[in-house]
Amino acid sequence: MNGFWSLWVMGLVVLNAGITFFLFVWAQKVEIPVLPDGTTGHVWAHGVLREGLRRLPRWWVFASASFFVWGVGYLLLFPGFGGFKGLLGWSSHAQHAADVAVNEANIAELKARFAKMSPEDLAANPVAIRIGERLFIDNCAACHQRDARGNPLLGAPNLVDASWHWGGDTASITTSILEGRQGLMPPLGSLGADTVTDLAHYVLSLSGAPHDPARAAAGEPQFALCSACHGPTGEGNPVLGAPSLVDSSWTWGKGDLAMIEHVITDGVSGVMPAWKGRLGTDETRVIIAWLRSQAGDRLAMTGR
């Protein structure tokens, strides 16, 4: 704050405080005319209610006076009176910097402790889980939702089931978060509507979903085109990010016939952005720990 504005603020503070203090002192001495019965003559409700006048109690006067003393003391000790920094030398910037330093020291201590833990131990650590949940909500929930169960409208997969497009081991998930992923299902509408429907019924049959057996049988030979990515049995390929078609997990939609036909006909693409510019390995490990804590035995059973 430059000199002019500092003096401006000081002048306003002194003026307002001075007027307020003058009115406070004057109010204790001023004589207000009253009627013999002690009222001011103001009446309401046809004379039923009359305005009385009494001196303020002493405790209220002393309490009010103490606030003036407190205000002067505050302006002497802390910044607020123009450019005067206060006798204590306190500032909100310095306080914030000190709090940030303490917080960073605590975080560094936690990171050092977490770095020595295995993924399994992290997933069982309440502090790591709590921090991982907060990091997930702040960075990942916009697409994968707060409970990490995915969003079929965005093609954001469920992260707490046993199905992982790019691999569910710690290294693969870390790469997905830090480096990002880009998946593509090419459009196959050129096969024709009937062939697409047959293929869709065959895909449904792979996961045991309701389907037309005759159309599934007709679509099975056509699946050879899909097996290049999804594998001959439809179990997927983590190297290519091709999802498994033999489980009940679906990234786009809920696995209904119409959605599968749409995906085959028009294709879909999905992008997981890289978060290495915002998150580091330490933050990623506790996010994965929280995901494992939410998945429970579903990840343990698959070795993921």
N, C-alpha and C positions, 0 to 999 in steps of 0.2 A: 504494500500500500504506500503510494507516494505521499509527500508532505501535505499537499493540498487536501486530499481526501482524508488523511489522518486527522487534520485539524477540523475538517467538516464533521466527521463522526464525533470527535471530542466535543465540538460545539453543540451538536444535537443531544448528546448524552447529558451534558451539563444543563442545557436549557430544559429538557424534559424532566430531569431529576429535580432541578431547582423549582420548577413550577409545581411539581407533585408535592415536594416537601413543604413549599409555602402553603399550599391549600390544606395540607395535613395539619400544620401548626395553626393556621388561621381558623380552621374549622373547630379547634378546641376553645377558641376565645369568642368567636362571633356570637352575638346575641340575636336570636330569632324571636320576633314578637309573637306572643301567644295570648289566648283568651284567659280569663280568670280560672277556667276549669282545666287549664294546661293543654288545651288543644289549639291547633293552628287555625281553625275555622273552616277547613276543608271537610266536606261531608259527602256521603254517598248513601244510596238507598233511602232517600227522603229523610235524611237526618239520623237514620239508625246507626250508620257507621260514621265515626268522627276520627280525624287524623290527630294522633297524639304526638308529643315531642319529648324525648328523653335524652339525656347526655349519654354518650357512649361509655360502656363500662371500662374501668381502668385497665383491666387485663387486655382488652382489645387494643387500647391505645398503646400500651407497652409492646404488645406483639407486633403491631404495625410499625412502631418505631424501630424494632429490632430488624425488620426487613430492610429498612434503609441502611442500617449498619452493615447488615450482611451484604447488600448490593455494593457498597463502597469497598468492603473487604474483598469481594470477588474481583472487582475491577483492579484492585491493587495486586492481587496474587496471580490472576490469570489474564490472558489476552482478551481484549474486548473494547478497550478504551483507545480507539484509533489505532495507531501503530505501536502503542506500548505493549511490550511482550509479557508483562507481568513479572513480579518479583521472583516467582518460582521457576520461570523459564520454561513452563510447560507449553506444549503445542499438540494439537490433534495429529499432525503429521508425524511428530516424534513418537507419540503414543502408538500410532498405527504401525510405524516401523518396528517398534519394540515388540508389539504383539505378533507381528509377522515373523520376526526373528525367533521368538519363542515357539511359534507354531511350526516353523520350518525345522527347528531343532528337534521337536517332538516327532515330526514326520520322518526326519533322517534316522532317528533312533528306531522307529517302527520299521522303516525300510531295511535297515541293517539286520533287524531281528527276522523279518520275513524272508530275507535273502537266504537265510540259513535253513529255512523250512522246505520240506518237500511239498509238491502240489497237494498231496493227500492231507498233510498236516495243516496247510493253509486253509483247506476246505473245511477243516474242523475247528479253526480258530475263530472265536466270536468277533474279535476286533477286526481281523482281516475280512471277515464276511461283511461286517457292517460298513467298512470302508469301501469294499468292492461293490456293495449295493449302491452306495451313494455315487460312486464313479460311473456305474452302469446307468443309473437314472439320469445323471448329468450329460452323458455322452452318447448312450446307445438306445435309450428308451424311445426316442422320437420315431425310430423305425421299428425296433423289435418289441415295443411296448414295455411298460413298467415291469411286468412279470416275466419278460423275456420269452413269451410264447409266440412271438412273431406277428406279422401283419400280412395276411394273404393279399390285401389290396396293393401293397407295395412290393410284394415278393420278398419280404424280409422273413427269413426262416425262423422256426422255433428253435431256441437255443437250449432248452432244458429237456429235450427228448434224446433218444439214442441215435438220431439220424443227423449226420454231418456231411454236407456236400464236399467240403475240402479237407476232411479228416478231423476227428474229434480229439486227437492227442494234444498235449499241451503245446508242443512245437507248432503244430498246424494251426491251432487257434490263435497262437501268438502272431504268426505270420498273417493270418486273416485280419487281425485287428490292426497291426502296425503297418503292414504293406498294402492292405486292401485286396479285394478280389473282383474279378469281372467274369460273369457267366453269360453264356449265350446258348439258347435253344433255337436253332435255325428254323425258319418256316418251311413246312412240308406240304403246304396246301396243293402243290402241283400233283400230288399223288391222286387227287380226286376225293370228292366228299365221301363216297362209299368206302374207299380204302382207309381214309382217316377214321371213320366210324368204327371199322373193323379193328384198326390198331388201338383205338381208345378202349374198346371192349377187352382186347387182349391185355392192355396195361391194367385195367381194372382186375382182370383175373389173376395177375401176378401177386396182388396184395390180398386176394381173397374177397374183394368187394363184389357186391351184386353186379352181374353182367349177363350178356346174352352168350351162352356157350358156343352157338353156331357162328356168330360173328367173331368171337374171340378166336375160334379155330381158323377162321378165314384170315384173321389178322396176324396169326403167329408167323407165317412165312415172311410177311412184310416187316416184321420186327428186326430182321437181319440188318436193315438199314439203320435202326436205332441202336443196335448192339455195339456199333463202333464206339459209341460214347458210354452208353448205359451198361455195357457188358452183355454177354450172351444170355444170362439169366435175369438181367434187369436189376442187378444189385448195385449198380452205380460205379463210378470211378472217381475217387478223390483227387487224382492227379489232374483230371479235366474239370473237376467241380460238377460232374454229372451226378445228380441225386439218385438214390436208390428208389426203384419203383415197386419193391416187394414189401415195403412196410406201409403203414397207414399215415405217414407224415407227408404233407403236401405243402409246398411253398406257395403256389398260386392256387387260390380257391380251396375247396374242401374235398377235392378228389371226386367231384361229380362228373358225369359223362360230358356235359356241355363244356365245362372248363377244360377238360383234357382235350376235347376236340379243338377248342380254341387255341390251346397251347401248341398242338401239333400243326394246325393249319397256319396260324400267324406267327408262331414262334414267340419267345419272350427273351428279355435280357435283363440282367440285374447287376448292380454295381455296389460293392461294399467299399466305401472310401477308405483311404489310408489314414490312420490316426496317429502316425508316429510324430507328426508335428505338434500334437497336443498331449499324447500319452507316451509314457516311456515303458520300458520292460517291467519295472516294479509295479506301476499302476495296472498294467495288463495282467500280471500274475494274480493280483487280488481280485480283479474282475472275473478271471477264470475261476478263482476259488469260490466266489459267490455263485457263479453259474453251476459249479459242481455241487454246491450245497443245496441249490434248488432242484437239481436233477436227481439227487439221491442215488438210489441203486440203478437208475436207468443208465448212468454212465459207468458205474462200477461193473455192471454185468457185461458191458461191451469192452472193458479194458481201456476205456477212454476217460 
